């Protein structure tokens, strides 16, 4: 029997609306088996006024009942509530998501306040160090999962890049299967010499079970291509990867690639790093194969 997955949902008590919890309740009802939720209540000190004059930092028992327990119960899901007052907000999320063996982390992202996308350093640390995918939940984004778009790098030159490609593809196939969604792949390139030939695309289609018409290879900068394709196919969720690099190289990669891709999208974004585990994904696919074989006999 497939183990019940756990979704780690971050709730900031300072927020008026809990978009990550709302998304978890909406799509959790569609999963089979349904996931359990670990609702992690903590204040992001980098983004919130933590002085006592902020009335939103004071929450009583009725708040927990009305804002968390009742909505979860109404969705027919199970939950555990964990309250954290650590100043190391990102470290606590990473530690506790590992402890509960979370399948993924739902992290709320506030609406844009300007044209320029800003993302607190603490959230970048979560993206880089988590051992499971982190889903950035956007207010106003569609809650459904009917079209999934995975960003891959066909021009990968290193083993780390190729391994991250495999993780993104496997995770995208798993998510698409969970929700009966259409899966698309997208790749951007700048050098026309790096465009994959038809044979390579056909091989990729066979390997990933994604039809060639759903594999989008376009010339341009990654953030522009991903944003364009996401709009054209009306994607509900975009998957992307990030390598856990440090120093100037890692900062450049984060600033010029991941940050721009995320900033150019208005939908939920799932981020996988090179440490992301695919253990649960592999288990679910093995079970799927066994069920198909049993049905054939």
Secondary structure, DSSP 8 states (H G I E B T S, - for coil): -----EEEEEE-TT-SS-HHHHHHHHHHTTSSS--EEEEEE---TTTS--STT-GGG---HHHHIIIIIHHHHHTT--EEEEE---S-HHHHHHHHHHHTT-SEEEEEE---SSSS----HHHHHHHHH-SSEEEEEETTS----SEEEEE--TT--SHHHHHHHHHHHHHHHHHHHHHT-EEEEEEEES-GGG---HHHHHHHHHHHT--GGGEEEEES-HHHHHHHHHHHHT-SEEEEEE----HHHHHHHIIIIIHHHHHT--SEEEEEETT---HHHHHHHHHHHHHHHHHH-
